[in-house]
């Protein structure tokens, strides 16, 4: 299944963009890297490469995951393929002063060293056009606060896999309140033990059950 649509079939530009799109869907990272380099050499605008190939492909990956045609391994492979291409594209996006969909600072809360879920959410968000600040794992509340104080962050994403570290999500939100920053930032939380009820209880702006839904939530928070 593919959602690729173009108007100039057969053109060199469309051919290269399609190669990137299809390479991401199929998780062929070396081909994605080569195709992105070819797209830049061909003079295709970085924003066009990002939107028509990468963002479109990752949106399709999310759709395939939601309807059960893709599973976590396929999503992860596609996200990694996208990232290999993005490594080449990023400097050109910066040179062109491309506006991102938003800036997200993300980290696993204090006491928790798990990062697979966090990393997948990061890759999916990057694939959706967000700029990511990776704060890592075992992140204390003050480090999240510092990320917001530094400015330019639209969304703070807190991850926890262990139920024992869930209270540190609330501790982080409380620290933001104490610093007078809570109203300046949107907060999304996620991880296996996190529920909608818990998210509401600690004062977060929302939670997502998986990386695909995290993208949907982040886009929604940017509009609110």
C-alpha positions in Angstrom: 0.0 0.0 0.0 1.3 3.5 -0.9 -0.1 7.0 -0.5 2.5 8.5 -2.9 0.9 10.9 -5.4 2.6 12.9 -8.0 1.7 15.0 -11.0 4.9 14.9 -13.1 5.3 11.1 -13.4 8.5 10.1 -15.1 10.4 13.3 -14.2 13.9 13.0 -12.6 12.7 15.0 -9.6 9.7 12.8 -9.0 11.7 9.7 -9.5 14.3 10.6 -6.8 11.6 11.7 -4.4 9.8 8.5 -4.9 13.0 6.5 -4.3 13.4 8.2 -0.9 9.8 7.7 0.0 9.8 4.0 -1.0 13.2 3.4 0.6 11.9 4.7 3.9 8.8 2.6 3.7 10.9 -0.5 3.1 13.7 0.4 5.6 16.5 0.5 3.0 18.7 3.0 4.8 21.7 2.9 2.4 19.4 3.6 -0.6 17.7 6.4 1.3 21.0 8.0 2.1 22.1 7.7 -1.6 18.8 9.0 -2.9 18.8 12.0 -0.5 22.3 12.9 -1.6 21.2 12.5 -5.3 18.2 14.8 -4.6 20.5 17.5 -3.2 22.9 17.2 -6.1 19.9 17.5 -8.5 19.0 20.8 -6.9 15.8 19.7 -5.3 14.8 22.1 -2.5 15.5 20.6 1.0 11.9 21.5 2.1 10.5 19.6 -0.8 12.7 16.5 0.0 11.6 16.7 3.6 7.9 17.2 3.0 7.2 15.1 -0.1 9.5 12.2 0.7 10.3 11.9 4.4 7.3 13.4 6.1 5.0 11.7 3.7 6.7 8.3 4.1 6.6 8.5 7.9 2.9 9.5 7.8 2.3 6.4 5.7 4.4 4.3 8.2 2.2 5.5 11.0 -1.0 4.7 9.0 0.2 1.2 8.2 1.0 0.7 11.9 -2.4 1.9 13.0 -4.2 -0.5 10.6 -2.1 -3.4 11.5 0.0 -3.8 8.3 3.2 -2.7 10.1 4.3 -3.8 13.5 6.9 -2.3 15.8 10.0 -3.8 14.1 8.9 -2.5 10.7 8.2 1.0 12.1 11.6 1.0 13.8 13.4 0.0 10.6 11.6 2.7 8.6 12.3 5.3 11.2 16.0 4.4 11.2 16.1 4.6 7.4 14.5 8.1 7.6 17.1 9.2 10.1 20.0 8.1 7.9 18.6 10.4 5.1 17.9 13.2 7.6 21.5 13.2 8.7 22.5 14.3 5.1 19.5 16.7 4.7 19.7 18.5 8.1 22.6 20.9 7.2 20.8 21.9 4.0 17.6 22.5 6.0 19.5 24.7 8.4 21.1 26.7 5.5 17.7 27.3 4.0 16.3 28.4 7.4 13.5 25.9 7.1 10.8 26.2 9.8 10.2 23.0 11.7 6.7 21.8 12.7 7.8 22.5 16.3 10.6 21.9 18.7 10.4 19.0 21.2 12.7 18.4 24.2 12.4 14.7 25.1 13.8 12.5 27.8 13.2 9.5 30.1 12.6 10.7 33.6 14.9 10.4 36.6 15.6 6.8 37.8 14.6 5.2 34.4 17.3 4.2 31.9 15.0 2.8 29.2 15.3 4.6 25.9 13.9 2.3 23.1 10.4 3.8 23.2 11.8 7.4 23.6 14.1 6.9 20.7 11.3 5.6 18.4 9.1 8.5 19.4 12.0 10.9 18.6 12.5 9.3 15.2 8.8 9.4 14.3 8.6 13.1 15.4 11.7 13.9 13.3 10.0 12.2 10.4 7.0 14.4 10.9 9.1 17.5 10.6 9.8 18.3 14.3 13.1 19.5 15.6 14.3 17.3 18.5 16.3 18.0 21.6 17.3 14.6 23.1 17.8 15.0 26.9 18.7 11.3 27.3 17.7 9.0 30.1 17.6 9.3 33.9 16.8 13.0 33.4 16.2 14.9 36.7 13.4 17.6 36.9 15.9 20.4 36.9 17.3 19.4 33.5 13.9 19.4 32.0 13.3 22.9 33.5 16.7 24.1 32.1 15.6 22.9 28.6 12.5 25.1 28.8 14.4 28.0 30.3 16.8 27.9 27.4 13.9 28.9 25.2 12.5 27.8 21.9 10.9 24.6 23.1 7.3 24.1 22.2 6.7 20.6 23.7 8.3 18.7 26.6 8.0 14.9 26.2 8.5 12.8 29.3 9.0 9.0 29.0 8.8 6.3 31.7 8.8 2.5 31.4 9.0 1.7 35.1 5.9 2.3 37.2 8.3 3.2 40.1 9.6 6.2 38.1 6.1 7.5 37.1 6.1 9.9 40.1 9.1 11.7 38.6 6.8 12.8 35.8 4.7 14.7 38.4 7.9 15.9 40.1 9.0 17.4 36.8 5.7 19.1 36.1 5.7 20.5 39.7 9.3 21.8 39.1 8.1 23.6 36.0 5.2 25.2 38.0 7.6 26.3 40.7 9.9 27.9 38.1 6.9 29.7 36.6 7.2 27.9 33.3 4.3 25.5 33.2 2.0 27.7 31.2 4.8 28.4 28.6 5.1 24.7 27.5 3.0 21.8 26.4 3.7 18.5 28.1 3.1 15.1 26.7 3.9 11.9 28.6 4.3 8.3 27.5 5.5 4.8 28.3 4.0 1.4 28.9 2.4 2.1 32.3 1.1 5.6 31.5 -2.7 6.0 31.2 -5.0 8.9 30.2 -6.1 9.1 33.8 -2.5 9.4 35.1 -1.7 12.0 32.5 -4.7 14.1 33.6 -3.9 13.5 37.3 -0.4 14.9 37.1 -1.4 17.9 34.9 0.1 16.8 31.6 -1.5 18.0 28.3 -1.8 14.5 26.9 -0.4 11.0 26.5 0.0 8.6 23.5 -0.1 4.8 23.5 2.6 4.5 20.8 5.0 6.5 18.6 2.5 6.9 15.8 -0.1 8.4 18.2 2.7 10.6 19.8 3.1 12.3 16.4 -0.7 12.9 16.2 -0.7 14.3 19.8 2.3 16.6 19.2 0.7 18.1 16.1 -2.5 18.6 18.1 -0.7 20.3 20.9 1.0 22.6 18.4 -2.4 23.7 17.2 -3.9 24.3 20.7 
